[in-house]
């Protein structure tokens, strides 16, 4: 079994990749998407999205990071894939799954799932542009409106020379509304010879096991689940090995938040606080303390204010715990 960290736009940046891979369990990461239009991007753009390129294309923990490209023009996707390879990307991932309306209106992401032939053309162009030893992977959804074209898309991706395929088990129309339809991957798994990775609605080790059973896939990609529970990947591995495992405490997670704040990419400082809030919003699913904290800081405007709120929250909780212990022993 391999476990991959999903490329979540706006939150899984290089700092998040560093922290999550240090906890263990992940075999690979993928960057947030690099938007490709009709131009060749300079090296600095790839370094901005993937600073790991300066360190052999791996996180400090040694986990490889593939560069993800998003666009609809085969020629320019190929041109930029070659550039990403030249600056050190260990692999190229192609985004055909983003459900964003803005992205879809601009000829990217899951909008391309309405045209299996074009998906094939993009994968084939990128495959031809990079070295045969450089992996070219693709991520799709079940389809745009429905899954009627799924087999055409999947077999076309394989025929174009992709190394492997990841499927988020919902359509673009489904968005992120549960459930994920893992069972619809079973027929694709039977038809392909390349590895197939299941993604979507995996929140726990039990979900991971069900996703594998219903899809027929061995490999997993974790996205929102790893933001809600940062140690989900090692927890899944422990569960499948029937090994004892101690989950991360809230205090450990709070310290991760404090570590994250001063290391957030500041290409646009105005939006940096939103990354912390977005992560905390996910953590609410797993940690009750995150709900209380989120309500406290959701209207704060600066990273300094958020950092202070996090530190004050820890002090208050410690005081409350000490008071409770004194009450019990007294």
Backbone bond lengths (Angstrom), bond angles and torsions (degrees), N, CA, C in turn:
res aa  C-N    CA-C-N  psi(-1)  N-CA   C-N-CA  omega(-1)  CA-C   N-CA-C  phi
1 X - - - 1.467 - - 1.519 110.35 -
2 X 1.340 115.13 132.38 1.457 120.85 170.16 1.528 108.33 -110.83
3 X 1.328 116.13 147.23 1.458 121.11 175.93 1.518 107.63 -123.96
4 X 1.326 116.08 126.11 1.460 122.70 -177.68 1.522 109.88 -112.76
5 X 1.319 115.77 145.23 1.462 121.20 175.22 1.515 109.19 -90.98
6 X 1.323 116.57 125.44 1.467 121.81 -175.08 1.531 111.53 -70.99
7 X 1.336 116.14 154.19 1.471 121.70 178.97 1.519 111.67 -88.12
8 X 1.311 117.75 83.65 1.461 120.97 -175.44 1.521 110.79 -90.17
9 X 1.317 115.01 116.15 1.463 121.59 -177.85 1.525 111.00 -62.12
10 X 1.326 115.63 131.98 1.445 120.75 173.86 1.507 115.83 87.69
11 X 1.339 117.79 -0.87 1.465 117.76 -179.79 1.523 113.11 -147.28
12 X 1.331 119.25 -36.88 1.466 119.61 -179.87 1.529 108.75 -89.51
13 X 1.330 115.06 73.67 1.458 121.81 176.87 1.526 108.83 -91.63
14 X 1.328 117.25 -174.02 1.466 119.20 -173.89 1.522 112.46 -65.21
15 X 1.337 118.64 -31.35 1.461 120.62 177.77 1.518 110.50 -67.59
16 X 1.330 116.81 -43.47 1.459 120.41 177.11 1.524 110.90 -63.07
17 X 1.332 116.76 -42.29 1.463 119.61 177.94 1.526 110.96 -59.80
18 X 1.322 115.74 -41.58 1.462 120.45 179.09 1.524 110.48 -60.33
19 X 1.329 117.43 -50.58 1.455 120.54 -175.75 1.528 112.21 -65.39
20 X 1.328 116.66 -43.74 1.465 119.18 -177.48 1.523 111.99 -69.50
21 X 1.320 117.49 -38.93 1.470 118.41 -179.33 1.523 111.50 -72.97
22 X 1.336 117.91 -24.30 1.463 119.75 175.06 1.529 111.40 -66.27
23 X 1.332 116.85 -27.10 1.456 120.34 177.59 1.523 111.48 -73.80
24 X 1.325 116.70 -16.89 1.458 121.12 176.76 1.518 113.30 93.05
25 X 1.320 115.45 171.24 1.458 122.04 174.16 1.508 115.81 97.42
26 X 1.345 118.39 -21.83 1.459 120.52 -176.75 1.525 111.58 -94.95
27 X 1.330 114.85 140.05 1.466 121.57 177.03 1.523 112.36 -98.38
28 X 1.335 116.85 -20.51 1.466 119.56 -178.78 1.519 109.75 -163.88
29 X 1.331 115.13 152.21 1.463 122.95 172.74 1.526 108.70 -120.50
30 X 1.324 115.30 164.25 1.458 122.18 174.23 1.530 107.00 -133.86
31 X 1.326 117.10 138.96 1.464 120.62 -178.46 1.528 111.61 -70.93
32 X 1.324 115.22 163.84 1.455 119.57 163.85 1.530 107.57 -57.30
33 X 1.334 117.39 153.78 1.465 118.11 -172.91 1.530 112.45 -68.47
34 X 1.323 114.24 141.38 1.462 122.43 171.71 1.527 106.03 -95.98
35 X 1.319 116.86 116.52 1.471 121.05 -176.35 1.519 109.94 -74.77
36 X 1.338 115.54 124.81 1.463 121.48 -178.18 1.524 109.72 -109.51
37 X 1.328 115.53 120.54 1.462 120.94 173.23 1.532 106.61 -114.67
38 X 1.286 117.76 -156.02 1.467 119.61 -174.84 1.528 111.16 -88.57
39 X 1.318 113.81 64.51 1.455 120.65 175.55 1.518 109.70 -159.38
40 X 1.313 115.60 157.87 1.458 121.13 174.27 1.518 107.81 -93.04
41 X 1.310 116.07 121.47 1.455 120.49 -177.00 1.529 111.28 -78.03
42 X 1.328 117.52 145.94 1.459 120.82 177.17 1.526 110.76 -76.23
43 X 1.314 115.98 163.02 1.464 121.44 -177.62 1.520 112.23 -56.59
44 X 1.340 116.58 -35.77 1.471 119.36 -174.99 1.523 112.35 -60.24
45 X 1.332 117.89 -29.21 1.459 120.57 179.22 1.523 110.05 -66.69
46 X 1.317 116.35 -43.52 1.461 119.80 179.90 1.524 111.20 -67.94
47 X 1.323 116.83 -37.17 1.462 119.85 175.97 1.528 111.51 -65.38
48 X 1.325 117.29 -33.38 1.464 120.25 179.66 1.529 110.54 -67.16
49 X 1.309 116.79 -44.47 1.459 120.13 179.51 1.524 111.89 -74.77
50 X 1.310 115.96 -29.47 1.462 119.99 -174.37 1.526 110.13 -137.47
51 X 1.332 118.44 75.13 1.466 120.54 177.30 1.524 112.72 -58.42
52 X 1.334 116.06 -20.28 1.471 119.73 178.40 1.528 112.28 -61.54
53 X 1.340 117.15 -17.72 1.470 119.91 177.92 1.525 111.49 -59.51
54 X 1.319 116.73 -26.92 1.472 120.60 178.97 1.526 111.98 -78.71
55 X 1.323 116.58 -3.51 1.464 121.23 -179.23 1.525 110.63 -130.27
56 X 1.332 115.38 42.22 1.461 119.80 177.33 1.507 114.95 77.00
57 X 1.351 117.50 15.50 1.462 120.03 178.46 1.513 113.51 72.98
58 X 1.344 117.19 26.94 1.461 121.20 -179.38 1.524 110.44 -131.77
59 X 1.322 115.93 152.09 1.458 120.81 172.78 1.520 108.43 -69.44
60 X 1.339 118.39 165.81 1.469 119.72 177.16 1.528 113.53 -55.75
61 X 1.332 116.69 -24.86 1.468 120.12 177.58 1.521 112.45 -81.44
62 X 1.338 116.97 -5.28 1.462 120.49 177.81 1.508 115.02 94.37
63 X 1.335 118.12 13.22 1.465 121.38 -179.11 1.526 110.17 -89.03
64 X 1.341 118.72 125.17 1.471 120.90 -179.82 1.526 112.02 -61.85
65 X 1.335 115.00 147.02 1.466 121.70 179.30 1.525 108.87 -125.17
66 X 1.338 116.92 115.47 1.454 121.42 175.68 1.525 108.77 -84.48
67 X 1.327 116.12 147.73 1.458 122.05 176.58 1.529 108.45 -91.46
68 X 1.339 115.77 126.82 1.465 119.59 -179.47 1.526 110.88 -98.38
69 X 1.322 115.15 132.70 1.468 122.34 177.20 1.524 109.56 -112.31
70 X 1.329 115.28 144.59 1.462 121.03 178.09 1.524 108.20 -133.81
71 X 1.316 116.06 125.47 1.455 121.08 178.68 1.512 110.58 174.61
72 X 1.336 115.86 171.94 1.454 119.62 -175.15 1.511 115.75 -116.54
73 X 1.336 117.59 -1.01 1.465 120.79 -178.15 1.520 109.85 -101.92
74 X 1.340 118.29 112.23 1.468 120.21 -176.31 1.527 113.57 -55.64
75 X 1.336 117.39 -41.37 1.462 120.53 -176.18 1.522 111.69 -64.67
76 X 1.332 116.75 -44.70 1.470 119.50 -178.74 1.524 112.10 -77.10
77 X 1.314 117.06 -29.83 1.468 118.94 172.72 1.522 109.69 -63.06
78 X 1.325 116.21 -41.80 1.462 120.61 179.29 1.522 111.37 -65.81
79 X 1.335 116.45 -44.46 1.457 121.43 -179.12 1.530 110.95 -59.65
80 X 1.308 116.81 -42.64 1.456 120.61 -178.82 1.523 112.79 -78.22
81 X 1.315 117.00 -28.73 1.465 119.26 173.19 1.522 110.44 -62.67
82 X 1.325 115.49 -41.33 1.473 119.42 178.16 1.523 110.35 -63.55
83 X 1.337 116.67 -39.65 1.462 119.68 178.88 1.527 110.97 -65.45
84 X 1.322 116.66 -42.51 1.466 120.23 178.35 1.525 110.64 -61.00
85 X 1.302 115.99 -41.01 1.464 120.22 177.31 1.529 110.32 -62.72
86 X 1.305 116.88 -42.65 1.466 120.98 -177.68 1.530 112.53 -63.54
87 X 1.347 117.07 -31.60 1.460 118.81 179.84 1.521 112.36 -89.99
88 X 1.335 116.60 5.62 1.460 119.25 169.53 1.509 118.03 114.35
89 X 1.335 119.00 8.69 1.468 119.72 179.15 1.528 110.18 -63.41
90 X 1.329 118.49 125.90 1.469 120.39 178.55 1.521 113.27 -74.11
91 X 1.338 116.82 -12.43 1.452 121.43 178.02 1.515 109.60 -167.83
92 X 1.346 116.03 158.62 1.465 122.41 179.49 1.523 108.23 -116.68
93 X 1.334 116.46 127.02 1.460 121.58 176.38 1.523 109.02 -111.72
94 X 1.316 116.82 140.50 1.462 122.06 -176.54 1.522 109.95 -113.69
95 X 1.335 115.85 126.89 1.453 122.49 -174.33 1.527 110.89 -92.69
96 X 1.343 115.47 109.57 1.461 121.57 172.04 1.527 109.64 -120.78
97 X 1.329 116.44 23.22 1.455 119.21 -173.91 1.506 116.22 -123.13
98 X 1.333 118.57 -13.19 1.469 119.89 -175.66 1.532 110.35 -59.88
99 X 1.355 117.76 125.43 1.465 119.90 -177.72 1.524 114.14 -91.68
100 X 1.337 118.04 1.96 1.458 121.13 -177.02 1.533 111.79 -56.51
101 X 1.318 117.12 131.51 1.462 120.52 179.25 1.522 111.43 -62.94
102 X 1.325 116.55 -38.34 1.467 119.79 178.95 1.513 110.90 -63.22
103 X 1.330 116.27 -46.23 1.468 121.18 178.57 1.522 110.24 -62.23
104 X 1.326 116.88 -45.04 1.461 120.97 -177.50 1.522 112.24 -65.19
105 X 1.338 117.00 -36.19 1.463 119.88 178.08 1.526 111.69 -67.45
106 X 1.317 115.91 -22.61 1.459 120.31 -177.93 1.528 112.41 -105.87
107 X 1.324 115.07 34.57 1.468 121.52 170.31 1.524 112.19 62.83
108 X 1.325 116.23 49.37 1.453 119.45 178.06 1.509 111.70 -148.83
109 X 1.325 115.93 167.75 1.449 121.97 175.79 1.508 113.79 66.17
110 X 1.333 116.44 -141.39 1.462 120.76 -171.67 1.519 113.76 -70.56
111 X 1.335 118.95 -11.73 1.465 120.27 175.45 1.523 111.29 -58.49
112 X 1.329 116.15 -29.86 1.464 120.29 -178.03 1.522 112.50 -72.87
113 X 1.328 117.30 -13.42 1.463 119.83 179.78 1.524 112.18 -69.06
114 X 1.323 117.32 -10.48 1.471 120.06 174.71 1.524 111.02 -79.03
115 X 1.349 116.50 -8.63 1.465 121.24 -177.09 1.531 110.19 -131.60
116 X 1.328 117.64 81.26 1.464 120.08 -178.89 1.528 113.77 -54.55
117 X 1.344 116.75 -33.79 1.462 119.58 -178.67 1.531 111.19 -65.76
118 X 1.328 116.35 -35.57 1.459 119.07 -179.52 1.537 110.83 -74.40
119 X 1.312 116.45 -36.40 1.466 119.11 174.13 1.520 109.35 -58.53
120 X 1.328 115.53 -45.99 1.472 120.68 177.50 1.526 110.67 -58.11
121 X 1.323 117.21 -45.11 1.463 121.36 -177.54 1.524 112.00 -62.67
122 X 1.321 116.61 -40.63 1.466 120.12 -179.68 1.525 110.36 -66.76
123 X 1.332 116.43 -46.67 1.464 119.55 179.27 1.524 110.45 -61.17
124 X 1.333 116.78 -43.82 1.467 120.68 -179.11 1.525 111.39 -63.59
125 X 1.331 117.07 -40.86 1.466 120.63 -179.55 1.521 111.05 -65.04
126 X 1.332 116.51 -42.97 1.465 119.89 178.77 1.519 110.86 -66.98
127 X 1.325 115.73 -42.47 1.467 119.34 178.93 1.530 110.92 -57.96
128 X 1.315 116.63 -41.40 1.470 120.56 -178.60 1.522 111.98 -72.51
129 X 1.339 117.32 -22.92 1.459 120.66 -173.57 1.520 113.74 -84.10
130 X 1.337 116.55 -24.22 1.455 119.48 -176.27 1.528 110.48 -109.62
131 X 1.303 115.34 169.00 1.459 121.06 -178.96 1.525 111.07 -59.98
132 X 1.317 117.80 145.35 1.476 120.35 177.39 1.522 113.06 -58.80
133 X 1.324 116.69 -21.77 1.464 120.06 -179.57 1.530 113.14 -87.71
134 X 1.321 117.25 -7.67 1.468 120.99 178.93 1.526 109.50 -87.90
135 X 1.323 118.22 119.70 1.467 119.83 179.47 1.524 111.60 -62.92
136 X 1.326 115.61 140.22 1.465 122.74 172.74 1.523 106.44 -123.19
137 X 1.326 116.15 113.32 1.456 121.39 -177.29 1.524 109.94 -115.72
138 X 1.320 115.77 162.31 1.468 120.33 -179.07 1.517 109.66 -136.69
139 X 1.329 115.41 148.14 1.461 121.56 176.02 1.525 108.44 -126.14
140 X 1.324 115.42 127.44 1.454 121.50 -177.79 1.533 109.39 -131.17
141 X 1.327 115.33 174.24 1.459 122.21 165.48 1.529 108.40 -107.98
142 X 1.322 116.93 -179.22 1.465 120.44 179.73 1.518 111.68 -63.61
143 X 1.321 116.37 -23.36 1.453 121.44 -178.75 1.509 108.80 162.52
144 X 1.328 115.88 -173.24 1.465 120.00 178.96 1.536 109.43 -89.14
145 X 1.330 117.45 -71.33 1.468 120.09 177.28 1.524 111.64 -86.15
146 X 1.338 116.19 -37.25 1.461 121.67 -178.23 1.521 108.19 -151.67
147 X 1.331 116.58 -173.87 1.467 121.12 -175.48 1.523 113.37 -99.44
148 X 1.333 117.34 17.78 1.459 120.00 -173.91 1.533 113.02 -65.16
149 X 1.325 118.02 -25.36 1.468 121.37 -178.70 1.530 112.61 -101.64
150 X 1.330 117.01 6.35 1.465 120.11 -172.56 1.518 112.76 -57.42
151 X 1.323 116.98 -47.32 1.462 118.82 -177.05 1.521 111.33 -66.20
152 X 1.324 117.35 -38.71 1.465 120.48 177.64 1.531 110.63 -62.17
153 X 1.323 115.65 -42.70 1.464 119.46 -179.30 1.529 110.28 -65.56
154 X 1.331 116.49 -49.02 1.463 120.93 -175.24 1.528 112.23 -64.09
155 X 1.316 116.61 -46.29 1.460 118.91 179.83 1.526 110.66 -67.80
156 X 1.338 116.48 -31.84 1.457 119.96 176.57 1.514 112.15 -67.25
157 X 1.325 117.03 -38.07 1.462 121.21 176.91 1.534 110.00 -62.42
158 X 1.325 116.01 -44.20 1.472 118.99 178.79 1.528 110.77 -65.45
159 X 1.328 117.05 -44.86 1.462 120.35 -178.59 1.523 111.95 -62.50
160 X 1.334 116.84 -28.51 1.461 121.05 -179.88 1.521 112.77 -76.70
161 X 1.325 116.86 -8.23 1.455 120.08 175.07 1.511 116.29 104.10
162 X 1.345 117.13 14.37 1.468 119.28 178.77 1.518 110.67 -63.92
163 X 1.308 115.42 148.28 1.457 121.93 179.11 1.516 110.97 -76.05
164 X 1.338 116.40 -38.68 1.454 121.33 178.39 1.525 109.29 -161.37
165 X 1.336 114.82 168.42 1.458 120.98 -176.53 1.517 109.19 -133.82
166 X 1.336 116.41 136.17 1.466 122.57 173.77 1.528 108.11 -113.37
167 X 1.315 116.71 134.86 1.460 120.88 179.64 1.530 109.81 -122.11
168 X 1.342 114.68 120.64 1.464 120.69 168.42 1.523 105.91 -79.02
169 X 1.328 116.28 120.74 1.460 121.33 -166.69 1.525 114.03 -80.30
170 X 1.340 115.62 46.58 1.462 122.76 172.47 1.514 107.97 -146.85
171 X 1.325 116.42 157.83 1.455 120.21 174.70 1.522 109.76 -82.88
172 X 1.321 114.96 170.25 1.463 119.07 174.18 1.524 109.68 -62.17
173 X 1.326 117.20 -38.20 1.466 121.55 178.98 1.524 111.10 -62.08
174 X 1.335 116.94 -35.92 1.463 121.34 178.98 1.528 111.94 -66.33
175 X 1.339 116.79 -29.18 1.458 120.47 -175.20 1.517 110.64 62.92
176 X 1.327 116.24 -122.46 1.466 121.08 177.02 1.526 111.24 -117.00
177 X 1.331 115.46 21.07 1.463 120.50 -179.18 1.525 109.81 -74.60
178 X 1.337 118.20 125.30 1.459 119.41 177.97 1.522 110.68 -69.18
179 X 1.349 115.66 153.62 1.465 127.17 6.96 1.522 111.90 -91.94
180 X 1.333 115.13 171.48 1.463 120.48 166.25 1.520 107.17 -89.36
181 X 1.323 116.37 139.49 1.470 121.06 -173.61 1.529 109.79 -96.66
182 X 1.319 115.17 69.33 1.471 121.00 -176.72 1.525 112.31 -56.92
183 X 1.338 116.25 -34.61 1.462 120.03 -175.79 1.526 112.38 -61.61
184 X 1.337 117.03 -24.39 1.465 118.80 -178.04 1.530 112.15 -72.32
185 X 1.313 117.50 -10.25 1.465 119.89 176.97 1.520 112.23 -83.40
186 X 1.332 117.67 -15.35 1.461 120.46 -173.69 1.528 111.78 -61.17
187 X 1.332 117.35 -42.88 1.463 119.34 -179.51 1.529 111.26 -68.84
188 X 1.326 116.77 -32.06 1.462 120.38 177.34 1.520 109.69 -69.43
189 X 1.342 115.31 -43.28 1.468 119.88 178.40 1.531 110.28 -56.86
190 X 1.324 116.74 -39.95 1.468 120.79 -178.88 1.521 112.26 -69.83
191 X 1.333 117.30 -26.18 1.464 121.10 -175.21 1.520 113.56 -90.47
192 X 1.329 118.47 -22.22 1.461 121.45 -174.84 1.522 112.06 -97.80
193 X 1.322 114.25 154.77 1.471 119.64 172.97 1.523 111.22 -105.62
194 X 1.345 117.94 -18.51 1.457 120.92 177.28 1.529 109.01 -81.94
195 X 1.337 117.98 158.90 1.465 120.01 177.88 1.521 112.21 -59.51
196 X 1.328 115.53 141.78 1.454 122.46 176.96 1.525 107.99 -120.47
197 X 1.326 116.70 132.17 1.460 122.84 -174.87 1.522 108.88 -115.17
198 X 1.312 117.57 131.52 1.463 121.94 -179.98 1.525 109.77 -94.89
199 X 1.325 115.46 139.63 1.464 122.55 -177.45 1.523 108.86 -143.03
200 X 1.324 115.81 147.13 1.450 120.39 173.82 1.514 113.70 117.58
201 X 1.342 116.13 122.04 1.468 123.04 172.17 1.532 113.13 64.68
202 X 1.326 116.82 33.13 1.469 121.38 176.62 1.525 107.28 -103.06
203 X 1.331 115.51 101.96 1.463 122.06 -173.96 1.526 112.24 -109.28
204 X 1.323 117.60 -14.08 1.461 121.15 -172.28 1.522 110.06 -151.66
205 X 1.340 117.40 165.81 1.470 119.27 174.09 1.525 112.70 -57.19
206 X 1.336 116.98 -35.68 1.468 119.43 178.91 1.531 110.90 -66.49
207 X 1.339 117.40 -40.00 1.465 120.87 175.59 1.529 110.39 -61.01
208 X 1.317 116.24 -42.18 1.465 120.46 -179.16 1.524 110.66 -59.70
209 X 1.320 115.96 -43.40 1.462 119.66 -179.70 1.523 111.16 -65.18
210 X 1.340 116.92 -42.18 1.469 119.91 178.71 1.523 111.38 -65.73
211 X 1.332 116.90 -39.89 1.467 120.01 178.87 1.514 110.49 -61.34
212 X 1.312 117.10 -41.57 1.461 120.60 178.47 1.525 111.21 -65.37
213 X 1.308 116.55 -43.33 1.465 120.31 -177.76 1.525 111.68 -66.16
214 X 1.327 116.95 -43.87 1.469 120.10 -175.77 1.525 112.40 -75.65
215 X 1.327 117.20 -33.07 1.471 120.84 -176.16 1.522 112.88 -89.84
216 X 1.330 116.88 -22.40 1.455 120.52 -173.00 1.515 112.80 79.23
217 X 1.334 117.49 4.42 1.467 121.90 -179.30 1.527 110.47 -89.99
218 X 1.310 114.65 146.81 1.465 120.36 175.32 1.520 109.92 -91.93
219 X 1.330 115.84 -39.27 1.465 121.55 -172.38 1.523 111.76 -88.84
220 X 1.344 115.48 148.75 1.458 122.54 -176.78 1.515 110.61 -124.72
221 X 1.342 115.99 149.41 1.460 121.31 166.50 1.521 107.32 -120.97
222 X 1.335 115.52 128.74 1.459 121.90 -178.51 1.515 109.66 -108.72
223 X 1.320 116.86 133.89 1.455 121.60 177.33 1.508 110.86 -122.28
224 X 1.339 116.48 -97.35 1.461 120.53 -176.65 1.522 112.33 -59.89
225 X 1.332 116.98 -30.61 1.461 120.17 179.17 1.509 112.79 -59.44
226 X 1.337 116.29 -37.15 1.461 119.86 -179.85 1.514 112.49 -76.65
227 X 1.312 117.54 -21.20 1.457 119.97 174.57 1.533 110.44 -79.77
228 X 1.321 116.51 -34.04 1.466 120.01 176.43 1.525 110.97 -72.84
229 X 1.325 115.02 -38.74 1.461 121.25 -179.12 1.524 107.63 -132.20
230 X 1.332 118.61 94.13 1.465 121.37 -173.04 1.526 114.68 -57.79
231 X 1.328 117.04 -24.36 1.466 119.95 -179.85 1.527 112.42 -99.34
232 X 1.329 117.46 23.87 1.459 119.98 -177.16 1.522 111.83 -61.76
233 X 1.335 118.10 -43.06 1.473 119.93 -178.23 1.526 111.96 -59.48
234 X 1.347 119.69 -52.75 1.470 117.59 177.75 1.524 112.88 -64.59
235 X 1.335 117.57 -29.93 1.464 119.82 177.89 1.532 110.89 -65.87
236 X 1.339 116.83 -39.15 1.468 120.84 177.47 1.527 110.19 -64.16
237 X 1.316 116.21 -44.81 1.471 119.35 179.39 1.534 111.09 -61.53
238 X 1.322 116.49 -43.26 1.461 119.84 179.67 1.524 111.21 -62.54
239 X 1.336 115.90 -42.37 1.463 119.98 -179.17 1.526 111.10 -63.36
240 X 1.330 116.91 -41.45 1.459 119.55 -177.82 1.524 112.04 -73.31
241 X 1.326 116.13 -22.61 1.470 120.27 175.53 1.523 111.82 -93.16
242 X 1.338 115.38 1.58 1.462 122.94 -178.24 1.530 110.53 54.33
243 X 1.321 114.32 42.47 1.461 121.15 -179.37 1.525 109.97 -105.14
244 X 1.324 116.08 152.74 1.468 120.55 177.19 1.527 109.32 -66.99
245 X 1.330 115.19 144.99 1.468 118.74 -179.09 1.525 109.34 -148.82
246 X 1.335 115.90 135.51 1.455 121.61 176.64 1.525 108.63 -107.12
247 X 1.312 117.02 118.43 1.459 121.85 -176.77 1.522 110.93 -69.94
248 X 1.335 115.52 156.56 1.455 120.89 176.55 1.525 110.32 -62.45
249 X 1.310 115.96 137.41 1.462 120.36 175.49 1.523 109.86 -82.00
250 X 1.333 116.07 164.36 1.449 119.32 176.36 1.520 111.13 -60.91
251 X 1.320 117.74 -37.83 1.457 119.98 -178.43 1.530 110.92 -63.88
252 X 1.314 116.82 -37.22 1.470 119.65 175.79 1.523 111.10 -65.11
253 X 1.312 115.92 -40.14 1.467 119.86 179.01 1.528 110.66 -67.56
254 X 1.329 117.28 -39.08 1.464 120.29 178.14 1.531 110.70 -60.28
255 X 1.325 116.20 -39.06 1.464 119.34 178.12 1.531 110.97 -67.83
256 X 1.333 117.27 -31.40 1.462 119.97 174.42 1.529 110.13 -64.72
257 X 1.322 116.62 -40.73 1.469 120.24 177.05 1.524 110.75 -61.50
258 X 1.318 116.53 -42.77 1.468 120.25 179.02 1.522 111.47 -64.86
259 X 1.324 116.39 -34.17 1.468 120.20 176.84 1.527 111.04 -70.84
260 X 1.315 115.72 -34.57 1.461 120.77 -176.74 1.525 112.16 -67.11
261 X 1.325 116.20 -41.90 1.466 120.97 -171.67 1.529 114.21 -53.65
262 X 1.346 119.92 -51.57 1.476 118.05 -177.49 1.521 113.76 -75.67
263 X 1.329 117.20 -3.73 1.470 120.42 -176.62 1.521 112.89 -116.29
264 X 1.322 117.15 12.98 1.462 120.41 177.32 1.527 109.23 -69.53
265 X 1.334 118.71 136.10 1.467 120.48 175.03 1.523 110.45 -57.42
266 X 1.314 116.69 131.40 1.463 120.89 -173.66 1.530 112.00 -111.80
267 X 1.326 117.82 37.85 1.457 120.37 174.96 1.525 110.20 -59.29
268 X 1.318 115.34 -34.96 1.465 120.42 176.22 1.529 107.77 -135.79
269 X 1.341 118.27 88.04 1.468 121.87 -175.23 1.523 113.90 -53.88
270 X 1.328 116.57 -28.62 1.467 120.41 -178.85 1.520 111.38 -58.57
271 X 1.338 116.97 -34.93 1.463 120.31 -175.41 1.524 113.40 -97.31
272 X 1.329 117.98 -4.68 1.460 120.76 -178.14 1.524 113.22 -57.34
273 X 1.347 119.61 -43.30 1.475 118.56 178.71 1.524 113.21 -58.61
274 X 1.340 116.34 -30.10 1.463 119.37 -178.74 1.525 112.25 -64.54
275 X 1.334 116.68 -29.01 1.464 119.13 178.96 1.525 111.05 -66.16
276 X 1.322 116.71 -40.38 1.464 120.17 177.54 1.527 109.91 -65.47
277 X 1.326 116.39 -45.96 1.462 120.35 -179.14 1.530 110.98 -62.42
278 X 1.333 115.78 -39.34 1.461 119.16 -179.46 1.522 110.53 -64.26
279 X 1.329 116.46 -43.03 1.460 119.05 179.01 1.530 110.18 -65.33
280 X 1.323 116.92 -44.38 1.458 120.63 179.54 1.529 110.76 -61.65
281 X 1.308 116.41 -34.86 1.459 120.74 177.19 1.525 110.90 -61.39
282 X 1.333 116.53 -40.77 1.468 119.72 175.86 1.523 111.34 -67.13
283 X 1.333 117.65 -41.17 1.463 121.53 -177.15 1.525 112.19 -61.33
284 X 1.337 117.39 -22.86 1.459 120.85 -179.40 1.526 112.02 -58.45
285 X 1.321 116.08 -27.46 1.472 119.59 -178.65 1.530 111.69 -65.85
286 X 1.325 116.43 -32.79 1.467 121.70 -173.62 1.531 113.11 -103.31
287 X 1.343 116.69 -32.84 1.461 120.52 -171.68 1.539 110.66 -121.94
288 X 1.333 118.52 116.78 1.472 120.74 178.08 1.529 112.29 -58.56
289 X 1.328 116.87 -33.42 1.465 119.97 -179.98 1.526 111.50 -62.16
290 X 1.319 115.62 -32.26 1.465 119.67 -179.79 1.525 111.18 -65.34
291 X 1.312 116.64 -32.78 1.472 120.59 177.45 1.520 110.21 -64.54
292 X 1.325 116.89 -46.02 1.464 121.06 179.20 1.525 110.21 -62.08
293 X 1.319 116.19 -45.50 1.453 120.87 -178.13 1.521 111.64 -66.45
294 X 1.324 116.58 -40.16 1.464 120.32 -179.95 1.532 110.33 -59.80
295 X 1.304 117.22 -41.86 1.466 120.06 179.95 1.524 110.85 -64.45
296 X 1.326 116.96 -29.93 1.457 120.93 -179.99 1.526 113.02 -73.43
297 X 1.318 115.86 -37.23 1.466 117.36 -170.96 1.527 115.35 -112.09
298 X 1.328 118.35 2.61 1.462 119.70 -173.85 1.529 113.10 -63.56
299 X 1.357 117.64 -21.45 1.469 120.05 179.37 1.526 112.93 -101.95
300 X 1.314 117.27 2.52 1.461 120.09 179.18 1.524 109.93 -72.29
301 X 1.312 116.65 147.73 1.464 121.55 -170.34 1.532 114.43 -105.24
302 X 1.336 117.93 -21.44 1.466 119.32 -174.74 1.516 111.25 -124.21
303 X 1.328 114.98 158.19 1.458 120.28 176.81 1.522 111.31 -63.66
304 X 1.339 117.19 -35.39 1.466 120.72 179.62 1.528 110.63 -62.25
305 X 1.337 116.73 -42.08 1.461 120.29 179.26 1.530 110.79 -65.53
306 X 1.334 116.21 -41.06 1.459 120.71 -179.86 1.525 110.23 -66.01
307 X 1.332 116.56 -42.90 1.461 121.20 178.27 1.535 110.11 -59.19
308 X 1.330 116.49 -45.25 1.453 120.25 179.51 1.516 112.37 -62.28
309 X 1.334 116.59 -40.46 1.456 120.90 179.00 1.519 110.98 -63.97
310 X 1.338 116.27 -40.99 1.463 120.62 177.80 1.519 111.44 -61.68
311 X 1.324 116.33 -43.87 1.466 120.48 -178.37 1.531 110.71 -69.20
312 X 1.330 117.60 -42.24 1.459 120.82 177.35 1.524 111.03 -62.60
313 X 1.312 116.37 -38.57 1.464 121.04 179.90 1.523 110.04 -60.39
314 X 1.347 115.48 -42.88 1.465 119.49 179.14 1.508 111.82 -64.50
315 X 1.328 117.57 -39.98 1.464 121.63 179.85 1.521 110.95 -65.61
316 X 1.325 116.19 -43.07 1.465 120.51 -179.83 1.522 110.48 -64.06
317 X 1.334 116.28 -44.06 1.465 119.85 179.76 1.519 110.91 -61.99
318 X 1.337 116.68 -40.44 1.459 120.45 179.38 1.525 110.48 -63.88
319 X 1.343 117.20 -42.01 1.449 121.00 177.99 1.528 111.12 -62.31
320 X 1.339 115.69 -40.95 1.462 119.59 179.35 1.522 111.23 -64.54
321 X 1.336 116.55 -42.04 1.464 120.38 179.83 1.521 110.83 -65.11
322 X 1.349 117.02 -41.49 1.459 119.99 178.27 1.525 111.12 -63.38
323 X 1.339 115.38 -39.98 1.466 119.48 178.70 1.533 110.68 -63.27
324 X 1.350 116.00 -43.01 1.464 120.01 179.86 1.528 110.99 -62.92
325 X 1.366 116.32 -40.71 1.454 118.95 179.81 1.532 111.44 -65.36
326 X 1.347 116.22 -40.85 1.469 119.71 178.77 1.521 110.81 -64.31
327 X 1.328 116.33 -37.36 1.462 120.70 -179.65 1.521 110.70 -65.07
328 X 1.340 114.77 -41.28 1.465 119.21 -178.74 1.523 111.30 -67.46
329 X 1.350 114.47 -48.04 1.466 118.09 -177.79 1.517 111.80 -71.15
330 X 1.358 117.07 -26.47 1.445 119.94 178.95 1.515 111.92 -75.20
